[in-house]
């Protein structure tokens, strides 16, 4: 049987052309060698292994970046979202390790100011100790991430951890609480409802809920899934709550105003011996105050910083005469920060109400002392590691809140480190303070970020209690803070300066002031309840079937 002409034509294609067609087809249409499944799975396992630790470290660094002097409050929820993705569904032991990485990434740079004067050992020891507390909290967070609505329980566990850090050891160290990184932004008004615990809880809840939202969107098809709706609601709720409270914040005076002068005398150059510097610091504050004597409108009251007179004016006639001269010249009472020997022979960090006519009167002794600075716990033990422990003081704390009546204005002193402690500040407001004063001495820490971190605390306290906060600092940054947390005036660092402002006197109490420690207690109960529920579920899952 003969083939058709077309068939014959096809069969007559030269062999060289056929080889070219075959080669082209082979090079373009047939897939080449592929990566073995074993190699690809090994690479994926490697990524899954290292992604959570990297995410934990990055989340800590983002938390640090959210804190002042940067006004990047919105980074905090992002940091917790990233950490939530890293820790979700893991065992408590893995959560501990990831929390330690997150804590180190956050606290090592945040607390670097603690090593300015004494070297890196105390700084790193403090940062590692606090990071271990964060790790313990993260272990609990990992444990509750298997519960329904896990962001709620996890955020409450974080507040349990912060409550523990604020009390233990040596009276606690609340520095680095989430709330203190929120001196502005949409979450800040919540401080007036539930103080720093509620403010911090809202930020952490928003971050963890954002992590949950990312997870359910990635793993669930369709936006109508109930988990998506729940996660979205938990993400938005804290922001909406903060925005709802914002209109209630007010800077209005309720009992008139007071014309207040905040004095920043500055400190001498480095190199002066200690005794000479103490006298120079006093002289600087007297000199800056004397400038007010020639003002057309004199202040109603004057505030000096902590340690503005490290020479005891009760025992040293020269110091007494200098302070008295300044008070008489300006014709107004002065709150003087002094280091004194009390009647019982103990050293006190004291604020003295100095009247231009009658001299020294009522006093407030700092109640929350700084361990390893103003006193040395277990001095003999820690001397094994460093002789710098002998540079710590031997101060004795005061035992009660005191409000100064300064020309008819109730001034509540909160001395420096005390601003980090919820109860100390609240006590002064409940005792009748119409204006809060936070006299501080940050000169030891140079130009570090410490003064800005502390200023952020003061701004949060202003909103929490609805009070203007005045911040006299020896070397800066001194400031006048409105009740809504905004800064009306501030100074530079290491310059002599005086701030004079009409400050509203307020007598009403915010919800946060009235409810006191109850929001923290409630959130701690929620966190502990979540841990208990997770434990019960875990034990039930391990129980053998009947």
C-alpha positions in Angstrom: 0.0 0.0 0.0 1.5 3.3 -1.0 1.5 6.3 1.2 -0.2 9.6 0.4 1.8 12.5 -1.1 1.7 14.3 2.3 3.0 11.3 4.1 5.8 11.0 1.7 6.7 14.6 2.1 6.8 14.2 5.8 9.0 11.2 5.5 11.4 13.1 3.3 12.3 15.6 6.0 16.1 15.6 6.2 17.6 13.8 9.2 19.6 16.9 10.2 16.4 18.9 10.5 14.8 16.2 12.5 17.7 16.2 15.0 17.3 20.0 15.3 13.6 19.7 16.1 14.3 17.0 18.6 17.0 19.0 20.3 14.8 22.1 20.5 11.9 20.1 22.0 14.2 18.5 24.6 15.7 21.8 25.7 12.5 23.7 26.1 9.6 21.3 26.9 11.2 18.6 29.0 11.9 19.8 32.6 15.5 19.6 33.8 16.7 18.0 37.0 14.7 19.1 40.0 15.7 19.7 43.6 15.1 16.5 45.6 12.3 16.7 48.0 14.6 15.7 50.9 16.9 18.8 50.2 13.9 21.1 50.0 12.3 19.8 53.2 15.7 20.1 55.0 15.9 23.7 54.0 12.3 24.4 55.1 13.1 22.7 58.5 16.1 25.0 58.9 14.1 28.1 58.2 11.3 27.0 60.6 14.0 26.3 63.2 15.7 29.7 63.1 12.7 31.9 62.2 11.2 32.0 65.7 14.5 33.0 67.5 15.2 35.7 65.0 11.6 37.0 65.3 12.0 37.0 69.1 15.2 39.1 69.0 13.7 41.5 66.4 10.5 41.9 68.5 12.7 42.9 71.4 14.6 45.4 69.3 11.3 46.9 68.1 10.1 47.3 71.7 13.3 49.2 72.5 12.8 51.4 69.4 9.3 52.2 70.6 10.6 53.8 73.8 11.7 57.5 74.2 13.5 59.5 73.1 11.8 58.2 70.0 8.0 58.8 69.7 7.4 55.5 67.9 4.7 54.1 70.2 3.0 52.2 67.4 6.0 49.9 67.1 5.1 48.2 70.4 2.0 46.4 69.0 4.0 45.3 66.0 6.7 44.0 68.3 4.1 41.9 70.2 2.5 40.7 67.0 5.9 39.4 65.8 6.5 37.8 69.2 3.1 36.2 69.2 3.7 34.6 65.9 7.0 33.2 67.2 5.7 31.8 70.4 2.2 30.6 69.4 1.6 26.9 69.9 5.0 26.2 71.4 5.8 24.4 74.7 6.5 26.4 77.8 10.2 25.6 77.6 10.5 26.9 74.1 8.5 30.0 75.2 11.1 30.6 77.9 13.9 30.5 75.4 12.2 32.8 73.0 11.2 35.2 75.8 14.8 35.3 77.0 15.9 36.4 73.5 13.1 38.9 73.3 13.9 40.3 76.8 17.6 40.6 76.0 16.9 42.4 72.7 14.7 44.8 74.5 16.3 45.4 77.9 20.1 45.3 77.1 19.9 48.5 75.0 17.1 50.0 77.1 19.0 49.8 80.3 22.5 50.8 78.9 22.4 54.0 81.0 22.9 52.0 84.2 26.5 51.3 83.1 27.4 54.9 82.4 29.1 55.5 85.7 30.0 52.0 87.0 30.8 50.0 83.9 29.1 47.2 81.9 28.9 44.5 84.7 26.0 46.0 86.7 24.2 47.0 83.5 24.4 43.5 81.9 23.6 41.8 85.2 20.4 43.9 85.6 19.4 43.5 82.0 19.9 39.7 82.1 18.0 39.4 85.4 15.0 41.4 84.0 15.2 39.4 80.8 14.8 36.2 82.8 11.6 37.6 84.3 10.4 38.3 80.7 11.3 34.7 79.8 9.2 33.3 82.6 6.2 35.4 81.4 6.8 34.2 77.8 6.7 30.5 79.0 3.3 31.2 80.4 2.2 33.0 77.2 3.3 30.0 75.1 1.3 27.8 77.5 -2.0 29.7 77.0 -1.7 30.2 73.2 -3.7 26.9 72.7 -6.7 28.4 74.4 -9.7 29.9 72.6 -9.2 33.7 72.3 -5.6 33.2 73.3 -4.5 36.9 72.8 -6.7 37.9 75.7 -5.1 35.3 78.1 -1.6 35.9 76.8 -1.8 39.7 77.3 -3.0 39.2 80.8 -0.1 36.8 81.5 2.2 39.6 80.4 0.7 41.9 83.0 1.2 39.2 85.6 4.9 39.2 84.7 5.1 43.0 84.9 3.4 43.0 88.3 6.0 40.5 89.5 8.9 42.6 88.1 7.5 45.7 89.8 7.7 44.1 93.2 10.5 41.6 93.3 13.4 41.5 94.1 14.5 44.4 96.3 11.2 46.2 96.0 11.0 45.6 92.2 12.1 47.4 89.1 9.2 48.5 86.9 11.5 50.2 84.3 10.5 49.0 80.9 6.8 48.5 81.5 5.0 48.6 78.2 2.9 51.6 79.4 6.1 53.7 79.8 6.7 53.5 76.1 3.3 55.1 75.4 3.7 58.8 76.4 1.7 59.7 73.3 -0.6 57.9 70.8 -4.0 56.3 70.7 -3.6 54.0 73.7 -2.4 56.7 76.2 -5.9 57.9 77.4 -6.6 54.4 78.8 -4.2 55.3 81.6 -6.9 57.5 83.1 -9.2 54.5 83.3 -7.0 51.7 84.6 -3.5 53.2 85.1 -0.4 51.6 83.6 -1.7 48.0 83.9 -4.7 48.7 81.6 -2.6 50.8 79.2 0.1 48.1 78.9 -2.6 45.4 78.6 -4.3 47.2 75.7 -1.0 47.5 73.8 0.0 43.9 74.3 -3.6 42.6 73.5 -3.6 44.6 70.2 -0.2 43.1 69.2 -1.2 39.5 70.0 -4.6 39.9 68.4 -2.8 41.1 65.3 -0.7 38.0 65.3 -3.9 35.9 65.6 -5.4 37.8 62.7 -2.4 37.1 60.5 -2.5 33.4 61.4 -6.2 32.9 60.7 -6.0 34.8 57.4 -3.1 32.7 56.3 -4.6 29.4 57.4 -8.3 30.0 56.8 -10.1 30.4 53.5 -12.7 33.2 53.5 -13.1 36.2 55.8 -16.4 35.0 57.3 -14.6 32.6 59.5 -15.5 33.2 63.2 -11.8 33.1 64.2 -11.1 36.0 61.7 -13.9 38.1 63.2 -12.7 37.4 66.8 -9.1 38.3 66.0 -10.1 41.4 64.2 -12.3 42.5 67.0 -9.5 42.0 69.6 -7.1 44.0 67.4 -9.4 47.0 67.0 -11.0 47.1 70.5 -8.0 48.6 72.4 -7.6 51.3 69.7 -11.3 52.2 69.7 -11.3 52.3 73.6 -8.4 54.7 73.6 -10.0 56.9 71.1 -13.3 56.9 73.0 -11.6 58.0 76.2 -9.6 60.8 74.5 -12.4 63.5 74.5 -12.7 63.1 78.3 -9.1 64.3 78.9 -8.8 67.9 80.0 -6.2 70.5 80.8 -8.7 72.9 82.4 -8.0 74.3 85.9 -10.5 73.3 88.6 -9.1 75.3 91.5 -7.4 78.2 89.8 -3.8 78.3 88.6 -0.4 78.6 90.2 2.6 80.5 88.7 5.4 78.0 89.2 9.2 78.3 88.6 11.1 75.1 87.8 14.8 75.5 88.5 17.6 73.7 86.6 20.9 74.9 88.1 23.1 72.4 86.2 26.2 70.7 87.5 30.0 71.6 87.1 32.3 70.0 84.6 33.7 66.6 85.4 36.9 66.7 87.3 35.9 68.6 90.4 36.2 66.6 93.6 33.0 65.5 95.3 32.9 68.1 98.1 33.5 71.0 95.7 30.9 69.7 93.3 28.3 69.5 96.1 28.8 73.1 97.0 28.9 74.2 93.4 25.6 72.5 92.6 23.9 74.3 95.5 25.4 77.6 94.4 24.2 77.1 90.8 20.6 76.6 92.0 20.8 79.6 94.2 22.2 81.7 91.4 19.5 80.6 89.0 16.7 81.3 91.5 18.1 84.8 92.3 17.4 85.8 88.7 13.7 85.6 89.5 14.1 88.3 92.2 14.2 91.0 89.4 11.2 89.6 87.5 8.2 91.9 87.1 5.8 89.0 88.1 7.3 86.7 90.6 6.3 83.1 90.9 4.0 81.8 93.5 6.3 78.9 94.3 9.7 77.5 93.2 10.7 73.9 92.7 14.3 72.7 93.0 15.5 69.2 91.9 16.6 66.2 93.9 20.1 66.7 95.3 20.1 70.4 94.7 21.7 70.7 98.2 23.7 67.6 99.0 25.1 69.7 101.9 22.8 69.3 104.9 21.3 72.7 105.6 20.3 71.7 109.1 23.9 71.1 110.0 25.8 73.5 107.7 25.1 77.2 108.4 26.5 78.3 105.0 24.0 76.0 103.1 21.2 77.2 105.3 22.1 80.9 104.6 22.3 80.4 100.8 18.9 78.7 100.6 17.3 81.2 102.9 18.7 84.1 100.9 17.2 82.7 97.7 13.8 82.2 99.2 13.7 85.7 100.7 14.9 87.3 97.4 12.2 85.7 95.3 9.6 86.0 98.1 8.1 82.5 97.5 8.4 79.1 99.1 11.0 76.7 97.6 10.9 72.9 97.6 14.5 72.0 98.2 16.0 68.6 97.4 18.6 67.8 100.1 20.6 65.0 101.6 20.2 65.2 105.3 20.8 63.4 108.6 17.4 62.8 110.2 16.7 63.2 113.9 17.3 59.5 114.5 20.8 59.8 112.8 19.8 58.0 109.6 20.5 59.4 106.1 17.4 60.6 104.2 16.8 61.8 100.6 14.5 64.7 101.5 12.4 67.4 100.0 12.2 70.4 102.4 9.5 73.0 102.2 11.4 76.3 102.7 9.4 79.3 103.6 10.8 82.8 102.9 9.8 84.0 106.4 10.0 80.9 108.6 12.7 78.9 106.9 12.6 75.1 106.7 9.3 73.4 107.6 7.5 70.3 106.4 9.5 67.5 104.8 8.9 64.6 102.5 11.4 61.7 102.7 11.8 59.5 99.6 9.9 56.3 100.2 10.9 54.1 97.2 14.7 54.0 97.3 16.9 52.8 94.4 18.7 49.5 95.3 22.4 49.4 94.5 22.4 53.2 94.5 20.7 54.8 97.5 21.1 51.6 99.5 23.0 48.3 99.0 21.2 45.0 99.7 23.5 42.2 100.8 26.5 44.5 100.6 29.0 41.9 101.8 27.9 39.4 99.2 27.9 41.7 96.3 31.3 43.1 97.3 32.7 39.7 96.2 32.0 40.8 92.6 32.8 44.5 92.7 34.1 47.0 95.1 31.8 49.6 93.5 29.1 48.4 96.0 30.8 50.7 98.5 29.8 53.7 96.4 26.1 52.9 97.2 24.5 55.0 99.9 22.9 53.9 103.2 19.6 55.8 103.0 16.5 55.0 105.0 13.1 55.4 103.3 10.3 57.6 104.4 7.0 56.0 105.6 4.2 58.3 104.5 2.9 60.5 101.6 3.2 64.3 102.2 1.6 67.1 100.2 3.3 70.5 100.6 1.1 73.6 101.0 3.0 76.1 98.9 1.3 79.5 98.9 -2.1 77.8 98.9 -1.2 75.1 96.2 -1.0 71.4 97.1 2.3 70.1 95.6 2.8 66.3 95.8 6.6 65.4 95.6 7.4 62.1 93.8 11.2 61.9 94.0 12.9 60.6 90.8 12.9 56.8 90.8 9.5 56.8 92.6 7.7 57.9 89.4 8.1 54.3 88.2 5.9 52.9 91.0 2.1 53.1 90.7 1.3 53.2 94.4 3.7 56.0 95.3 2.3 58.4 92.8 -1.3 57.5 93.5 -0.7 58.0 97.3 0.3 61.6 96.7 -2.8 62.4 94.6 -5.1 60.8 97.2 -3.3 62.8 99.9 -4.5 66.0 98.1 -1.9 66.9 95.5 -3.3 69.4 93.0 0.0 69.4 91.1 2.6 66.7 91.0 6.4 67.4 91.2 9.0 64.9 90.2 12.4 66.3 91.4 15.2 64.3 89.9 19.0 64.1 89.5 20.1 62.4 86.3 23.6 64.0 86.1 25.2 60.6 87.0 23.9 59.1 83.7 25.3 61.8 81.4 23.6 62.4 78.1 22.1 58.9 78.0 18.5 58.1 77.2 17.6 57.7 80.9 16.3 61.2 81.3 13.9 60.8 78.3 12.7 57.4 79.5 11.9 59.0 82.9 10.2 62.0 81.3 7.9 59.5 79.5 6.9 58.0 82.8 6.0 61.5 84.1 3.8 62.1 81.0 2.0 58.8 81.6 1.5 59.8 85.2 0.0 63.1 84.2 -2.7 61.4 82.2 -3.2 58.6 84.7 -4.2 61.1 87.5 -5.3 64.1 85.5 -2.6 66.3 87.1 0.0 68.7 85.7 3.5 67.3 86.4 6.5 69.5 87.0 9.9 68.0 86.5 12.9 69.9 88.0 16.2 68.1 87.2 19.7 69.2 88.1 21.1 68.8 84.6 18.0 68.2 82.5 15.7 67.5 80.9 13.4 69.6 83.1 9.8 70.1 82.0 6.3 71.3 82.5 3.8 68.6 81.6 0.1 69.3 81.0 -2.6 67.0 82.5 -3.1 65.4 79.0 0.6 64.3 78.9 1.8 66.9 76.4 4.9 69.0 77.2 4.3 72.7 77.6 7.9 73.6 78.2 11.2 71.8 78.6 15.0 72.5 78.8 18.1 71.2 77.2 20.6 69.0 79.0 23.5 70.3 81.0 22.5 73.9 80.8 21.3 76.2 83.5 17.7 77.2 82.9 14.4 78.3 84.5 10.9 77.4 83.4 8.0 79.7 84.5 4.5 78.6 83.7 0.9 79.1 84.8 -0.1 75.6 85.8 -3.7 74.4 86.3 -4.6 73.2 89.8 -6.9 70.1 89.7 -8.8 68.4 92.4 -11.0 65.8 90.7 -9.8 62.2 90.6 -9.7 60.1 87.5 -11.2 56.6 87.4 -7.6 55.2 87.6 -7.0 57.2 90.8 -10.3 56.1 92.4 -10.0 52.4 91.5 -6.4 52.2 92.6 -4.8 48.8 92.2 -8.0 46.9 91.2 -7.3 46.9 87.4 -4.0 45.3 87.9 -5.5 42.8 90.4 -8.2 41.9 87.9 -5.8 41.5 85.0 -3.5 39.4 87.1 -6.5 37.2 88.0 -7.4 36.8 84.3 -3.8 35.8 83.6 -3.6 33.3 86.4 -7.0 31.9 85.4 -5.8 31.4 81.8 -2.7 29.5 83.1 -5.0 27.4 85.3 -7.3 26.6 82.4 -4.4 25.7 80.1 -3.0 23.4 82.8 -6.4 21.7 83.3 -6.7 21.1 79.5 -3.1 19.7 79.4 -3.7 17.3 82.3 -7.0 16.1 80.7 -5.3 15.5 77.4 -2.7 13.3 79.1 -5.2 11.3 81.1 -5.6 7.8 79.5 -9.0 7.0 78.0 -11.3 4.8 80.1 
